[in-house]
Amino acid sequence: MQDVLNAAQLGSVYLLFALGMALAWGTIGILNFAHGATFMFSAFVAHLVSQAFALPLPLALLISVLTGALISVATQVFAFQPIIHRSRNITTAETRILIGGIGVASIPLAIAQRMTHSAPFGINTTYQDVVWDLGLFRLSSTSLIVLIAGIGLGLGIIFWLRRSKQGLALRAIGVDSETAAGMGINQFFLSIGTMAVAGGLAGLAGALLTIQLRAIAPETGDQLIIKAFAIIVLGGLGSMTGAFIGSFILATVETLVLKANLGSWVDAVSFGLIFIVLLLRPQGILGRKEVRRT
């Protein structure tokens, strides 16, 4: 039972991180490789603020969420949007955005590494973790918060995309951006909002993981990018439900690998899943086949 809880907890962290990346990639076509740096630097800003005084948990989370949203929006406005406008076609733009994201990610990473001397950092909060022994398993209050945040926000975003006017507009952009533009959908403002939500989710995941683990390293975000990529490929590009399922599948498989005392193989699981899915079902579990109009 404890292993099931551990897998669910790990899956919730993966989901919070991957949801933002999946949302941007599956709707507005932005594969943001700066997402990991946004995740890390959002928590790092909360860390810097907490050096002056211990932060209440809600304030620490809010600082991290707002920082993530601001970084993500700035990246969209000052990096990705100019790349899109200056590219001849969507294929060229996608390649340049991928490379641009890697370049953008190096800036907050270098700042955090210099200020911490590449040492792990934490967030000083007034929050005290409580552990409950429930017989078959042990549950901490931090784990409970992570579970509620991950599953709750995951289901909320899925519902929002399917039911709200803005969500339906985003899905339309993801299917056919040219037709969506012809229908009067303002892609610029929707892209800004999407990146803000994606960055906020990264910031929330960064703060929660930092508080749960007590500290993270500046390179932690880069390690999670591969996990998120595996989750999106596994679940299917464009499917938030697929990202939801993929997060818990990956977390379950990694938990089983750790239980078998094969910890050195955990990272290989992500690459293995990507490879297997691309061979057997390139569109993923719930993904749609790509449609391009010329």
N, C-alpha and C positions, 0 to 999 in steps of 0.2 A: 504493500500500500504506500509506503514511503517513496518507493521508486516512481510510482504513478504521480504522486504529488510533486516530486522533483522534476519530472518530465513536463508536467503542466506549468510549473513555475518557470522553467527554462523556456518553454514554448511561448509563454506570455511575454517574456523579455524579447525574444526573437520577433514576435508578432508586432510589438510596439515599434521596434526598429525597422522591420521590413515593410510595415504598412505604408509609411510615408514614401519610401522608395518605390513601392509597387503602385501607389496612387499616382505619383508623378509620371512614372514610366508608362503605365497602362492607360492614362488619359491624355496628357498633353505631350507625351512622347519624349520626356526628359529622363534619360538615364543618368542620374546624378551621382557621380563617383565622389563628390564632396560630402555626401550624406554622412559618412563615417566620421569625418572631421567635424561636421556640425554637431553630431552626437557627443563627441568628446569635448569640444570647446564650450558647448552649452553648460556641461557639468563643470568645466574648468572655471567659467565665469562665476558660477555659484560658489565654487571653492574659494575664489579670490574675495568675493564679498563676505564669505563666512570667516575669513581671517580676521576681520574687524570685530565681529560679534557672532555668536551662535544663532543660526537661523531656525525659526520654526519650520517644520516640514512643509506646510503649504507654501510658505514664502520661498523656500529653496526650490521647490518644484516650479513655482511660477517664474522665478528668475531664469531657470534653465529653459522652460518652454518659450518664454519671450525671446531669449537670446537665440534659440534655435530657429524660431520663426523669422527674426530679423536677418540672421545670416543667410538663410535660405532665400528670402525675398531679395536681398542684396545680390546674391549670386545670380538669380534669375534676371534681375534688371540690368546689372552691370557686366555680366559675362555671357549668359546663355542667350538672352534676347538679341544682343548685337551679333552674336554668331549666327543665329537663325536668319536675321535680316540680310546678312552678307553672304549667305550660302546660296549656291545655285539651285540646289534641290534638297529634299528631305534626307536623302542618304548621306550627302556631304555634311549637312548640319548635324546629323546624329553622331557621325565620327568626330567632328570637331567639338561637339558638346562633351563627349566622353573624355577626350583629351583635355579639354578645358576644365572639366570637373576635377581631374587628377591634379592639374596645376593649381586650381583654387584650393584644393584640400591641403596642399603643401604649406600654405601660409599659416592657418591656425595651428597646424601640427608643429611647424617650426617655432612659433611663438610659445606654445605650451612646453615643448621640449627645452627651449632655452630658459624659461622661467622656473621649470621644475628640475632642470638638469636630467631630464628623461626619467625622473623618479615618479612612482605612483603618487597620486594625490587623492584626497578625500574631501568631503563636505562636512563642515562643523555645524551640527544641528542640535537643537534641544530635544529632538526625538529620541525616545528610548525604545529599543526593540523588545517585544515581549514574546516569549515562547510558550506555547500551550502543548502539554503532553496529552494527546487524545487516545492513548492506548495503542492503536494500530500504527499511528504515525505522529510525528511532531510537526506543529505548524507555527511559524513565527508571524507576528503582525506585519512585518515587511513583506513576507511572502504573500500574505493575504492581500495587501495593497497592490502588489504586482499582478496577482491573478485577477483582481477586480478591474484594475486599469487596463490590462491587456485584453481580456475577454470582452469587457464592457465597451471599450473604444473600438475594438475590432467589429463587434456586432453593430455598434452605432454607425460606423462608417459604411458598412455594407447596406444597412437600412437607408441611410442618407442618400447613397448613390442610386438606390432603386426607387426611392419615393419622392425625394425633393426635386424641385425644378432645377436647381443648380447641379444636383447630382446627375440628373438625366441629361443636362447640357454637357457635362463633362464626359459622360459615356458616349454621347454623340460625337464629340471631338475625337475621342479615342477610336471610334469606328471609321469616321470619314471627316477629317477636319475641314476639307474644302466645302462639302455640303453643309456642315455645321455653320461655317462662316456665311454661306449664302442664306441661311435661315435667320441671320441676325444675331447669332451668339457672339458675345464679346469675348474673344479668346484671350486677349491680353489680361483683362481683369480676372478672368477665371484662372489663368495660369499663375497670376500673383497669389490669389487665394489658395490655390492648390499647393504651391510651394511653401506658403506660410503654414498651412496645416501639416505638410510633410516635415518641415523643420521643427515645428512644435512637438510633433510626435517623437522626433529624434532627440530633442532636448529632454522630454519627459523620460524617455528610455534611458538616456545618459544619467540623469539625476537619480532615478530609481536604482539602476544597476550600481552606481557609485555608493549609494547609501547601503544597499544590500551587501555588497562585497567589502565595504569600508573604504575601498580605494580602487581606482583604475589607473592604467598607464596611458600616456598620450597616444600610444599606438593601438589601443583597444578598439577604436572605431574602425581602423583599417582591417582588423581581423574579422569584425562583424560584417563588413561589406560582402565578403565571400559567402557568409552564411545567408545574408539577405538575397544575394543573387541566386543561390541554390534554392531558397524558398520560393522565389518568384518563378523560376524555371520549373520547379516541381509542381507548384500550384497552377501555373498557367498565366502568361502575360495578359493583363487586362481583367483578371478575375480577383477581386478582393476576397471572395469566399475561398478561392484557391490558395491565396496567400495565408489565410487563416488556417486552412487545413495543412498546408505545407510547413508552417511554423511548428506545429505540434508533431508532425511526422518526423521532421528533422530532430527535434528535441527528444523524442522518444527513442529514435535510433541511437543518438549520441549517449543517452542515459544507459541504454543497453550495452553499448560499447564500454562505457566506464565501469559498469557493473561487472563486466567480464575481465576487468583489469587490463584493458587494452587502451589506456588513456592516450598513448602516442598516436593512435589511429583516429582520434576524434576529428581532427581537421580534415583528414583524408575522406571522411564520410561525406562532407559537403561536396568535394570535387567528384567523388564517386556517384553521388545522386545526380549531379548535373550531367555527367557523362551518360549514365544509364537512361535518364529521361530524354535527353537529346537523341539517343539512338532509337528508343522504343516509342516514344510519344513526344515529338518535338514541341507540340503546343501545350504540354503539361496536362495535369489531371482535368482541370476545368477551363483551360484556355481556349480561345478561338483561333482559327486559322487566320493568318495575316492576310489582309486585303489591301492592295495598293492600286490606286487609280492613276493612270498615266494620260 
